[in-house]
Amino acid sequence: MKERGILIVVSGFSGAGKGTIMKELLKRYDNYALSVSATTRQPREGEADGREYFFKTVQEFEKMIAKEELIEYARYVDNYYGTPRAYVEEKLSAGRDVILEIEIQGALKVKEKFPETVLLFVTPPGAKVLKERLEGRGTEGADVIRSRMARACEEAEGMDRYDYLVINDDLMTCVEEVHQIIRGEHRKSFRNKRLIENIRQELAELNK
């Protein structure tokens, strides 16, 4: 029987590079699936339903909430965003490791519902590096950078509730580290109860 996949939630400061790490991980290894969120916002040019997002009407989304078809959801700027349970379950059952890229509150909700979830928090080596990276993008004004740094202060309060801290200093090293963390999680004894039971039975048979 195919080994079940693991649910991994990745969070991190804006500018920490979590999106880049996820893209590189998916490019380098074929066992990962990035969870596709559902949203009530309008598709942007070039976006396709089921690829970037599952696009829903408010009525459809609220029906999903009522039927408990979402692992977690939140409302930002008049739009709902959430993680559809069926999509995640399908990928996990097929043996794929599913990655959700969501913020801290959502991550902790997922861990509460699914205690076997692995929580990863991506951070640069220090706060100065984070500020330099945000400034180095050259796409945001001083006010936006200030608000992102203030948000990072809040997010830092929840860092110790994650299973792993991933320090994104060198991208390729970081991608390999994330991959090895997930490989190690597959070998944890609580994820291998059937194998343990089989070995115990075989030993009992051989020792008769």
C-alpha positions as CSV (number, residue, x, y, z in Angstrom):
1,M,0.0,0.0,0.0
2,K,1.3,3.5,-0.9
3,E,2.6,5.5,2.0
4,R,0.3,8.4,2.8
5,G,1.6,11.9,2.2
6,I,2.3,14.4,5.0
7,L,0.6,17.8,5.3
8,I,3.1,20.6,5.7
9,V,2.3,24.2,6.5
10,V,4.8,26.9,5.6
11,S,4.6,30.4,7.1
12,G,7.2,33.1,7.4
13,F,7.8,36.8,7.3
14,S,7.0,38.8,4.2
15,G,10.3,38.9,2.4
16,A,11.7,35.7,4.0
17,G,11.6,33.9,0.6
18,K,9.0,31.2,1.4
19,G,7.4,31.4,-2.0
20,T,10.7,31.0,-3.8
21,I,11.6,28.1,-1.6
22,M,8.3,26.3,-2.4
23,K,8.7,26.9,-6.1
24,E,12.2,25.5,-6.1
25,L,11.1,22.5,-4.0
26,L,8.4,21.6,-6.5
27,K,10.7,22.1,-9.4
28,R,13.4,19.8,-7.9
29,Y,11.3,17.0,-6.4
30,D,8.2,15.4,-7.8
31,N,6.6,14.2,-4.6
32,Y,5.2,17.6,-3.5
33,A,1.9,19.2,-4.3
34,L,1.2,22.9,-3.5
35,S,-2.3,23.2,-2.1
36,V,-4.6,25.3,-4.2
37,S,-6.8,27.7,-2.2
38,A,-10.4,28.6,-2.9
39,T,-11.2,32.3,-3.0
40,T,-14.2,34.6,-3.8
41,R,-12.0,37.3,-5.4
42,Q,-12.2,37.8,-9.2
43,P,-9.6,36.0,-11.3
44,R,-6.7,38.2,-12.5
45,E,-5.6,38.1,-16.1
46,G,-3.8,34.9,-16.9
47,E,-5.2,33.0,-13.8
48,A,-7.0,29.7,-14.4
49,D,-9.6,28.1,-12.1
50,G,-8.0,25.1,-10.3
51,R,-4.4,26.3,-11.0
52,E,-3.8,29.5,-9.1
53,Y,-7.1,29.3,-7.2
54,F,-10.5,27.6,-7.1
55,F,-12.7,30.6,-7.9
56,K,-16.0,30.6,-6.0
57,T,-18.9,32.9,-5.5
58,V,-19.6,34.1,-1.9
59,Q,-22.6,31.8,-1.8
60,E,-20.6,28.8,-2.9
61,F,-17.8,29.6,-0.5
62,E,-20.2,30.0,2.5
63,K,-21.8,26.7,1.5
64,M,-18.3,25.1,1.8
65,I,-17.9,26.6,5.2
66,A,-21.3,25.3,6.3
67,K,-20.5,21.8,5.1
68,E,-17.0,21.9,6.7
69,E,-15.3,21.4,3.4
70,L,-12.5,23.7,4.3
71,I,-9.5,22.9,6.4
72,E,-9.1,26.6,7.3
73,Y,-10.4,29.9,5.9
74,A,-10.1,33.6,6.6
75,R,-11.5,36.8,5.2
76,Y,-9.2,39.5,3.8
77,V,-10.4,42.8,2.3
78,D,-13.9,41.6,1.5
79,N,-12.8,38.3,0.0
80,Y,-12.8,34.8,1.5
81,Y,-9.7,32.6,1.1
82,G,-9.6,29.0,2.3
83,T,-8.0,25.5,1.9
84,P,-10.4,22.9,0.4
85,R,-10.3,19.7,2.3
86,A,-11.1,17.3,-0.7
87,Y,-8.2,18.5,-2.8
88,V,-5.7,18.1,0.1
89,E,-7.1,14.6,1.1
90,E,-6.9,13.4,-2.5
91,K,-3.2,14.4,-2.8
92,L,-2.3,12.9,0.6
93,S,-4.1,9.6,-0.2
94,A,-2.1,9.5,-3.5
95,G,1.1,9.6,-1.4
96,R,2.0,13.3,-2.2
97,D,3.3,15.6,0.5
98,V,1.0,18.6,0.4
99,I,2.3,22.1,1.2
100,L,0.1,24.9,2.4
101,E,1.6,28.4,2.4
102,I,-0.5,30.3,5.0
103,E,-0.1,32.8,7.8
104,I,0.3,31.9,11.5
105,Q,-3.4,32.0,12.6
106,G,-4.3,29.6,9.8
107,A,-1.3,27.4,10.4
108,L,-2.2,27.0,14.1
109,K,-5.9,26.2,13.2
110,V,-4.7,23.5,10.8
111,K,-2.4,22.0,13.5
112,E,-5.3,22.0,15.9
113,K,-7.5,20.0,13.5
114,F,-4.7,17.8,12.2
115,P,-2.1,17.3,14.9
116,E,0.2,15.3,12.5
117,T,0.7,18.4,10.4
118,V,4.3,19.6,10.2
119,L,4.7,23.4,10.8
120,L,7.7,25.1,9.2
121,F,8.5,28.8,9.8
122,V,10.8,30.5,7.2
123,T,13.0,33.4,8.5
124,P,16.1,35.2,7.3
125,P,19.2,35.0,9.6
126,G,18.2,38.2,11.3
127,A,15.8,41.3,11.3
128,K,18.4,43.5,9.5
129,V,18.6,41.1,6.7
130,L,14.8,41.0,6.5
131,K,14.6,44.8,6.2
132,E,17.4,44.8,3.6
133,R,15.5,42.2,1.5
134,L,12.2,44.2,1.7
135,E,14.1,47.3,0.6
136,G,16.0,45.4,-2.0
137,R,12.8,44.4,-3.8
138,G,12.4,48.0,-4.9
139,T,8.7,47.5,-5.4
140,E,7.3,48.9,-2.1
141,G,7.4,52.4,-0.5
142,A,8.8,53.1,3.0
143,D,5.3,53.0,4.5
144,V,4.6,49.5,3.2
145,I,8.0,48.3,4.4
146,R,7.3,49.8,7.9
147,S,4.0,48.0,8.0
148,R,5.6,44.7,6.9
149,M,8.2,45.1,9.6
150,A,5.6,45.8,12.2
151,R,3.6,42.8,11.1
152,A,6.9,40.7,11.4
153,C,7.1,41.8,15.1
154,E,3.6,40.3,15.7
155,E,4.4,37.2,13.8
156,A,7.7,36.6,15.7
157,E,5.6,36.0,18.8
158,G,4.3,32.8,17.3
159,M,7.6,31.4,15.9
160,D,8.1,29.0,18.9
161,R,4.8,27.3,18.1
162,Y,6.3,25.8,14.9
163,D,7.9,22.4,14.7
164,Y,10.9,23.7,12.7
165,L,12.6,27.0,12.0
166,V,14.1,27.2,8.5
167,I,16.8,29.9,8.1
168,N,16.8,31.1,4.5
169,D,20.4,32.3,4.1
170,D,21.3,30.4,0.9
171,L,18.3,29.3,-1.2
172,M,19.6,26.0,-2.5
173,T,20.8,24.9,1.0
174,C,17.5,25.9,2.4
175,V,15.5,24.0,-0.2
176,E,17.5,20.8,0.5
177,E,17.1,21.3,4.3
178,V,13.2,21.6,3.9
179,H,13.3,18.4,1.8
180,Q,15.4,16.5,4.4
181,I,13.1,17.7,7.2
182,I,10.1,16.2,5.4
183,R,11.9,13.0,4.5
184,G,12.8,12.6,8.3
185,E,9.1,13.2,9.2
186,H,8.1,10.2,7.1
187,R,10.3,7.9,9.2
188,K,8.8,9.0,12.6
189,S,7.4,5.9,14.3
190,F,3.9,7.2,14.8
191,R,3.6,7.5,11.0
192,N,4.7,3.9,10.5
193,K,2.4,2.0,12.8
194,R,1.4,-0.6,10.1
195,L,5.1,-1.4,9.4
196,I,5.9,-1.7,13.1
197,E,2.9,-4.1,13.5
198,N,4.0,-6.2,10.5
199,I,7.5,-6.6,11.8
200,R,6.2,-7.5,15.3
201,Q,3.9,-10.2,13.7
202,E,6.7,-11.6,11.5
203,L,9.1,-11.8,14.5
204,A,6.4,-13.6,16.5
205,E,5.9,-16.1,13.7
206,L,9.6,-16.7,13.3
207,N,10.1,-17.2,17.0
208,K,7.4,-19.9,17.4
